């Protein structure tokens, strides 16, 4: 088991960030020492790495909470679920982009043509 301090040192994530993840349910500590210090295990480290990756790709904490399942699933299951979620998002974004393309081309067609390059 790893203490909160060890988890911070190994991952480079601040204590405050881990406390925030705990509060919102993204990454809950496994238990506490007799002195009240939070404890994490290796699966928590895996989950934190996934959270950090998603944060780098601009996912909000709320987005990540909706994407990641409960904490105790095996890493392979978490990654398979994450992949399915991301594919679904990509389909939604592709649909939105396809809807926007005709609008962009209509706007370009309406723009006035400049005579700046025309010769007299």
C-alpha positions as semicolon CSV with decimal commas, in nm:
position;residue;x (nm);y (nm);z (nm)
1;X;0,000;0,000;0,000
2;X;0,110;0,356;-0,071
3;X;0,052;0,659;0,146
4;X;-0,085;0,982;0,000
5;X;0,264;1,130;0,016
6;X;0,417;0,832;-0,167
7;X;0,145;0,845;-0,432
8;X;0,218;1,214;-0,489
9;X;0,592;1,153;-0,512
10;X;0,559;0,861;-0,755
11;X;0,308;1,028;-0,986
12;X;0,393;1,397;-0,963
13;X;0,031;1,473;-0,876
14;X;-0,023;1,719;-0,595
15;X;-0,179;1,629;-0,262
16;X;-0,454;1,882;-0,328
17;X;-0,537;1,721;-0,664
18;X;-0,561;1,373;-0,509
19;X;-0,781;1,513;-0,232
20;X;-1,006;1,668;-0,498
21;X;-1,024;1,340;-0,689
22;X;-1,119;1,165;-0,365
23;X;-1,391;1,420;-0,285
24;X;-1,559;1,384;-0,623
25;X;-1,519;1,006;-0,634
26;X;-1,268;0,990;-0,920
27;X;-1,000;0,818;-0,711
28;X;-1,092;0,718;-0,359
29;X;-0,832;0,606;-0,112
30;X;-0,848;0,240;-0,003
31;X;-0,818;0,294;0,366
32;X;-0,628;0,479;0,631
33;X;-0,338;0,408;0,862
34;X;-0,393;0,413;1,240
35;X;-0,266;0,771;1,220
36;X;-0,536;0,864;0,966
37;X;-0,313;0,881;0,656
38;X;-0,476;0,777;0,329
39;X;-0,363;0,456;0,158
40;X;-0,368;0,357;-0,211
41;X;-0,281;0,036;-0,396
42;X;-0,137;-0,043;-0,739
43;X;-0,475;-0,041;-0,913
44;X;-0,522;0,315;-0,786
45;X;-0,192;0,407;-0,950
46;X;-0,319;0,263;-1,281
47;X;-0,642;0,457;-1,251
48;X;-0,456;0,778;-1,172
49;X;-0,244;0,733;-1,485
50;X;-0,559;0,702;-1,694
51;X;-0,704;1,013;-1,527
52;X;-0,383;1,205;-1,597
53;X;-0,387;1,096;-1,962
54;X;-0,747;1,210;-2,007
55;X;-0,671;1,543;-1,834
56;X;-0,386;1,600;-2,083
57;X;-0,642;1,560;-2,361
58;X;-0,859;1,833;-2,203
59;X;-1,122;1,609;-2,047
60;X;-1,278;1,772;-1,742
61;X;-1,298;1,590;-1,411
62;X;-1,671;1,559;-1,464
63;X;-1,616;1,406;-1,811
64;X;-1,370;1,156;-1,666
65;X;-1,609;1,064;-1,388
66;X;-1,874;0,981;-1,647
67;X;-1,627;0,783;-1,861
68;X;-1,448;0,575;-1,599
69;X;-1,641;0,299;-1,426
70;X;-1,619;0,207;-1,061
71;X;-1,274;0,189;-0,913
72;X;-1,236;-0,185;-0,858
73;X;-1,258;-0,315;-1,214
74;X;-0,948;-0,476;-1,368
75;X;-0,740;-0,235;-1,578
76;X;-0,819;-0,423;-1,901
77;X;-1,193;-0,378;-1,841
78;X;-1,146;-0,008;-1,762
79;X;-0,946;0,046;-2,081
80;X;-1,201;-0,145;-2,293
81;X;-1,482;0,067;-2,151
82;X;-1,281;0,384;-2,201
83;X;-1,215;0,289;-2,563
84;X;-1,586;0,231;-2,623
85;X;-1,669;0,568;-2,466
86;X;-1,412;0,748;-2,676
87;X;-1,534;0,582;-2,996
88;X;-1,888;0,693;-2,914
89;X;-1,765;1,049;-2,857
90;X;-1,576;1,041;-3,184
91;X;-1,892;0,938;-3,367
92;X;-2,079;1,228;-3,207
93;X;-1,802;1,472;-3,301
94;X;-1,788;1,339;-3,657
95;X;-2,163;1,390;-3,689
96;X;-2,132;1,746;-3,560
97;X;-1,844;1,821;-3,796
98;X;-2,042;1,685;-4,090
99;X;-2,334;1,907;-3,997
100;X;-2,107;2,211;-3,977
101;X;-1,930;2,159;-4,311
102;X;-2,224;2,269;-4,532
103;X;-2,267;2,580;-4,316
104;X;-1,902;2,673;-4,363
105;X;-1,924;2,630;-4,739
106;X;-2,244;2,836;-4,756
107;X;-2,073;3,119;-4,568
108;X;-1,775;3,112;-4,805
109;X;-2,007;3,128;-5,106
110;X;-2,174;3,442;-4,968
111;X;-1,850;3,633;-4,911
112;X;-1,797;3,915;-5,167
113;X;-1,530;3,856;-5,430
114;X;-1,243;4,108;-5,416
115;X;-1,118;4,283;-5,734
116;X;-0,774;4,338;-5,576
117;X;-0,607;4,083;-5,803
118;X;-0,799;4,171;-6,122
119;X;-0,623;4,359;-6,400
120;X;-0,797;4,645;-6,589
